[in-house]
Amino acid sequence: MRVIVLVCVSFMVVLAAVLGMRMSSEALAVVTGVVCGVVAGIPLSLLALMLAKSRQVAQERGSPWQAAGGWQSGYPPVIVVQGGAPVPGQMEHLQPVLLPSHQRPARQFHLVGQDDEW
């Protein structure tokens, strides 16, 4: 078994050396980037697999809340608390200031590129 692993590793090293000698620097940079990207993605893939496995185990066991007869849909209950009427004097600073229509200034429009003869 060790001999087979040693032969495979040595073959891969010799193949990489031969290809590295014949490749241009741009192609070698691309291959190096791909290899580094794959190597960087391995830990994240393992982490995602561990997280998925832990979620699956938690669903199979059931959470303590579900075991106690809580929510069965997988989502916690949503509780909405609606407040009463606002206290007088509390909301005045939020009210918009509306001028009566006779006190509003007239809007003037200026057309760009038109003569003022209109």
C-alpha positions as CSV (number, residue, x, y, z in Angstrom):
1,M,0.0,0.0,0.0
2,R,2.8,2.4,0.9
3,V,4.5,1.6,-2.4
4,I,1.4,2.5,-4.4
5,V,1.0,5.8,-2.6
6,L,4.7,6.6,-3.0
7,V,4.6,5.9,-6.8
8,C,1.4,8.0,-7.2
9,V,2.9,11.0,-5.3
10,S,6.2,10.8,-7.2
11,F,4.4,10.6,-10.5
12,M,2.3,13.7,-9.7
13,V,5.5,15.6,-8.7
14,V,7.3,14.7,-11.9
15,L,4.2,15.5,-14.0
16,A,3.9,18.9,-12.3
17,A,7.6,19.7,-12.8
18,V,7.4,18.7,-16.5
19,L,4.3,20.8,-17.1
20,G,5.7,23.7,-15.1
21,M,8.8,23.8,-17.3
22,R,6.8,23.8,-20.6
23,M,4.1,26.3,-19.5
24,S,4.3,30.0,-20.1
25,S,4.4,32.3,-17.0
26,E,0.8,33.4,-17.6
27,A,-0.6,29.9,-17.8
28,L,1.4,28.9,-14.7
29,A,-0.1,31.9,-12.9
30,V,-3.6,30.8,-13.9
31,V,-3.0,27.2,-12.7
32,T,-1.5,28.5,-9.5
33,G,-4.6,30.7,-8.9
34,V,-7.0,27.9,-9.5
35,V,-5.1,25.5,-7.2
36,C,-5.0,28.2,-4.5
37,G,-8.7,28.9,-4.9
38,V,-9.6,25.2,-4.6
39,V,-7.4,24.9,-1.5
40,A,-9.0,28.0,0.1
41,G,-12.4,26.6,-0.6
42,I,-11.8,23.3,1.2
43,P,-12.1,24.6,4.8
44,L,-15.3,26.5,3.9
45,S,-16.8,23.4,2.3
46,L,-16.0,21.3,5.4
47,L,-17.5,24.0,7.6
48,A,-20.7,24.1,5.5
49,L,-20.9,20.3,5.7
50,M,-20.5,20.3,9.5
51,L,-23.1,23.0,9.9
52,A,-25.6,21.1,7.7
53,K,-24.9,17.9,9.6
54,S,-25.5,19.6,13.0
55,R,-28.7,21.1,11.8
56,Q,-29.9,17.7,10.5
57,V,-29.0,16.1,13.9
58,A,-30.9,18.9,15.7
59,Q,-34.0,18.4,13.6
60,E,-33.9,14.6,14.2
61,R,-33.6,15.0,17.9
62,G,-36.0,17.9,18.2
63,S,-35.2,21.0,20.2
64,P,-36.2,21.3,23.8
65,W,-38.9,23.8,22.9
66,Q,-40.5,21.5,20.5
67,A,-40.3,18.6,23.0
68,A,-42.2,20.7,25.5
69,G,-45.0,21.1,23.1
70,G,-44.0,24.5,21.6
71,W,-44.1,25.6,18.0
72,Q,-44.0,22.7,15.6
73,S,-43.5,24.6,12.3
74,G,-39.8,25.3,12.9
75,Y,-40.3,29.0,13.5
76,P,-40.7,30.7,16.8
77,P,-44.0,32.3,17.5
78,V,-44.5,35.9,16.5
79,I,-45.9,38.1,19.2
80,V,-47.2,41.6,18.2
81,V,-47.9,44.0,21.0
82,Q,-50.1,46.9,19.9
83,G,-49.8,50.1,21.9
84,G,-52.8,52.2,22.9
85,A,-53.7,55.7,21.8
86,P,-50.8,58.2,22.1
87,V,-50.8,60.4,25.1
88,P,-51.9,64.0,24.3
89,G,-48.9,66.2,23.8
90,Q,-46.6,63.3,22.9
91,M,-47.0,63.4,19.1
92,E,-47.3,67.1,18.3
93,H,-43.6,67.4,17.3
94,L,-44.2,64.7,14.7
95,Q,-47.2,66.4,13.0
96,P,-46.4,68.1,9.7
97,V,-46.9,71.8,9.4
98,L,-49.5,72.4,6.8
99,L,-50.2,76.0,5.7
100,P,-53.7,76.8,4.5
101,S,-54.0,77.0,0.8
102,H,-54.3,80.8,0.7
103,Q,-51.0,81.1,2.5
104,R,-49.0,78.8,0.4
105,P,-46.6,80.5,-2.0
106,A,-47.3,80.0,-5.7
107,R,-44.9,77.6,-7.4
108,Q,-42.9,79.0,-10.3
109,F,-41.7,76.6,-13.0
110,H,-38.7,77.4,-15.3
111,L,-38.5,75.5,-18.5
112,V,-34.9,74.9,-19.6
113,G,-34.2,75.7,-23.2
114,Q,-37.4,77.7,-23.8
115,D,-37.8,81.4,-24.4
116,D,-39.4,83.6,-21.7
117,E,-42.1,84.8,-24.3
118,W,-44.5,82.1,-23.2
